[in-house]
Amino acid sequence: MNAAAFIDLASLVALVILAAALIASIVRIVIGPSLADRVLALDLMTVVAMGFIGAIAIRTGLMLYLDIAIALALLGFLATVALARYIMRRGLKAENADPEVQP
């Protein structure tokens, strides 16, 4: 087995594993019991998409795809931060709207 055949096989295996991870993250988005679970699954989906792009870049030999993966990583990070702030504000509003009864 030469190096090209090994890289071809390894990238194919990586794509199959990433496809399984993508299906698992979609399942978690659909049945996630809380909003935090869904946000975490969306973050996982972004990481899996970066893995897909990286595997395709290695498989095709076009390193331009890596720039796309870097841009996707930046967008995924910003989306996760924005959703975390939304969850935090939502929690603070719930605390202020329902004060605890003190004896």
C-alpha positions as CSV (number, residue, x, y, z in Angstrom):
1,M,0.0,0.0,0.0
2,N,1.5,3.3,-1.1
3,A,1.1,6.6,0.6
4,A,-1.6,7.9,-1.8
5,A,-3.8,4.9,-1.3
6,F,-3.4,5.1,2.5
7,I,-4.4,8.8,2.5
8,D,-7.4,8.0,0.3
9,L,-8.5,5.2,2.6
10,A,-7.9,7.3,5.8
11,S,-9.9,10.2,4.4
12,L,-12.8,7.9,3.4
13,V,-12.9,6.4,6.9
14,A,-12.8,10.0,8.4
15,L,-15.7,11.0,6.3
16,V,-17.7,8.0,7.4
17,I,-17.0,8.7,11.1
18,L,-17.8,12.4,10.6
19,A,-21.1,11.4,9.0
20,A,-22.0,9.4,12.0
21,A,-21.1,12.3,14.3
22,L,-23.3,14.6,12.1
23,I,-26.2,12.3,12.5
24,A,-25.7,12.1,16.3
25,S,-25.6,15.9,16.5
26,I,-28.8,16.2,14.4
27,V,-30.5,13.8,16.8
28,R,-29.4,15.8,19.8
29,I,-30.8,19.0,18.2
30,V,-34.1,17.4,17.5
31,I,-34.6,15.6,20.9
32,G,-32.5,17.8,23.1
33,P,-34.4,18.3,26.3
34,S,-33.0,21.8,27.0
35,L,-31.8,24.8,25.0
36,A,-28.2,24.3,26.3
37,D,-28.2,20.8,24.8
38,R,-29.3,22.2,21.4
39,V,-26.6,24.9,21.5
40,L,-24.0,22.4,22.3
41,A,-25.2,20.2,19.4
42,L,-25.0,23.1,17.0
43,D,-21.5,23.8,18.1
44,L,-20.7,20.1,17.5
45,M,-22.2,20.4,14.1
46,T,-19.9,23.3,13.3
47,V,-16.9,21.3,14.4
48,V,-18.0,18.3,12.3
49,A,-18.5,20.5,9.3
50,M,-14.9,21.8,9.7
51,G,-13.8,18.2,9.9
52,F,-15.7,17.4,6.6
53,I,-14.1,20.4,4.9
54,G,-10.6,19.3,6.2
55,A,-11.1,15.7,5.0
56,I,-12.3,16.9,1.6
57,A,-9.3,19.3,1.4
58,I,-7.0,16.4,2.0
59,R,-8.9,14.1,-0.3
60,T,-8.9,16.6,-3.2
61,G,-5.6,18.3,-2.6
62,L,-7.1,21.8,-2.7
63,M,-5.8,23.7,0.3
64,L,-8.3,26.5,-0.4
65,Y,-10.8,24.5,1.6
66,L,-8.8,25.1,4.7
67,D,-9.5,28.9,4.5
68,I,-13.2,28.1,4.4
69,A,-12.8,25.9,7.5
70,I,-11.1,28.7,9.3
71,A,-13.9,31.1,8.4
72,L,-16.5,28.5,9.5
73,A,-14.6,28.1,12.8
74,L,-14.8,31.9,13.4
75,L,-18.5,32.0,12.6
76,G,-19.2,29.0,14.8
77,F,-17.4,30.5,17.7
78,L,-19.3,33.8,17.4
79,A,-22.6,32.0,17.1
80,T,-21.9,29.9,20.2
81,V,-21.0,33.1,22.2
82,A,-24.2,34.8,21.0
83,L,-26.4,31.9,21.9
84,A,-24.7,31.6,25.3
85,R,-25.4,35.3,26.0
86,Y,-29.0,34.7,24.9
87,I,-29.3,31.8,27.4
88,M,-27.8,33.8,30.1
89,R,-30.1,36.8,29.6
90,R,-33.1,34.5,29.5
91,G,-32.0,33.0,32.8
92,L,-31.6,36.4,34.4
93,K,-35.0,37.5,33.2
94,A,-36.6,34.4,34.7
95,E,-34.8,35.1,38.1
96,N,-36.0,38.7,38.2
97,A,-39.6,37.9,37.2
98,D,-40.0,35.2,39.8
99,P,-38.4,36.4,43.1
100,E,-38.0,33.8,45.8
101,V,-40.4,34.1,48.8
102,Q,-38.5,34.9,51.9
103,P,-39.9,34.1,55.4
